[in-house]
Amino acid sequence: MSFCIKPENGKDKVMFLTSDDLSSPSTIKLKDDEQFDPWEQHGLVLPNGSINWNCPCLGGMASGPCGLVFRRAFTCFHNSDANSKGSECFTEFSSLTQCFAKYPNLYGSKNKSSTSQPTTTSATTAIADALSSQT
């Protein structure tokens, strides 16, 4: 049996255990930098400040055909330090809206409206209006 740990230099260290090692309780200490149980359920932001992409509150948006684009846009917004939070993320959200437009059956509105205009076009307009009203 073997497992890997990362010592101070960042390289993996492989350790092999003998049957004698397995017969006694483990003395391995976990690093202090991960102060939360990875198996514990968390919200959108983990205790270390990173985004929890497995959060059910994202509704699966972090995966699928637009998952990568969504993660880029959401990360930009999450890390934004601008006075108008997310104002520098217009390009990322515009790309996200364009990706949504490519998959209307997957990302379309659940409300069946009588207008023929796709909901992604109105999302682009809403983002642009929100950003312009902040400046």
SVG drawing of the C-alpha trace seen along z (x, -y; Angstrom):
<svg xmlns="http://www.w3.org/2000/svg" viewBox="-47 -56 59 63">
<polyline fill="none" stroke="black" stroke-width="0.4" points="0.0,0.0 1.3,-3.5 0.1,-7.1 1.5,-10.5 2.1,-13.6 3.5,-16.9 6.4,-18.1 7.6,-21.7 9.2,-21.7 5.9,-20.9 7.0,-17.5 5.1,-14.3 6.7,-11.9 5.6,-8.3 5.6,-6.2 5.2,-2.4 3.7,-0.7 4.5,2.7 2.0,5.0 3.6,3.9 2.8,0.3 -0.8,1.2 -1.2,3.1 -0.7,0.0 -2.8,-3.2 -1.7,-5.9 0.5,-8.7 0.1,-10.8 -0.7,-14.4 -2.7,-16.4 -1.6,-19.8 -3.0,-22.8 -3.7,-24.7 -6.8,-22.7 -8.9,-23.6 -12.1,-22.1 -13.3,-18.5 -13.4,-18.0 -16.3,-15.5 -18.4,-18.0 -21.0,-19.9 -20.3,-23.6 -22.0,-26.5 -20.9,-28.3 -17.6,-29.6 -15.4,-27.1 -13.8,-28.1 -10.5,-28.8 -12.2,-31.4 -12.2,-29.3 -15.4,-28.6 -17.2,-25.3 -18.0,-24.2 -19.8,-21.2 -22.4,-23.3 -25.9,-22.3 -26.8,-26.0 -25.0,-26.4 -27.6,-24.0 -25.0,-22.2 -24.0,-25.4 -20.3,-24.7 -20.5,-21.6 -22.0,-21.0 -21.2,-22.6 -20.9,-26.1 -19.3,-25.0 -15.8,-26.3 -17.1,-29.7 -19.4,-29.9 -16.5,-29.1 -14.4,-31.8 -17.1,-34.4 -18.0,-33.5 -14.4,-33.4 -13.9,-36.8 -16.9,-38.1 -15.9,-36.3 -12.4,-37.8 -13.5,-41.3 -12.1,-44.1 -13.7,-46.8 -15.8,-49.5 -18.7,-48.2 -18.2,-44.4 -17.8,-42.5 -17.6,-45.5 -14.4,-44.3 -16.0,-40.9 -18.2,-42.1 -16.2,-40.2 -16.5,-36.9 -20.2,-37.3 -20.7,-38.3 -18.9,-35.0 -21.2,-33.2 -24.3,-34.7 -23.0,-33.7 -22.5,-30.2 -26.0,-30.0 -27.4,-31.1 -25.7,-28.1 -27.7,-25.8 -31.2,-27.3 -32.8,-23.9 -30.4,-23.4 -30.1,-26.9 -33.3,-28.5 -35.9,-30.0 -38.3,-27.6 -41.1,-30.1 -42.6,-29.7 -43.0,-33.3 -44.7,-34.3 -41.8,-36.4 -39.5,-34.9 -36.5,-36.8 -34.1,-34.4 -33.7,-35.0 -29.9,-35.1 -30.2,-38.4 -32.1,-40.0 -29.5,-38.7 -26.8,-40.4 -28.8,-43.6 -29.4,-43.3 -25.7,-42.8 -24.8,-45.8 -27.5,-48.0 -26.4,-46.9 -22.8,-47.7 -23.5,-51.0 -25.8,-52.2 -23.0,-51.6 -20.6,-54.0"/>
</svg>
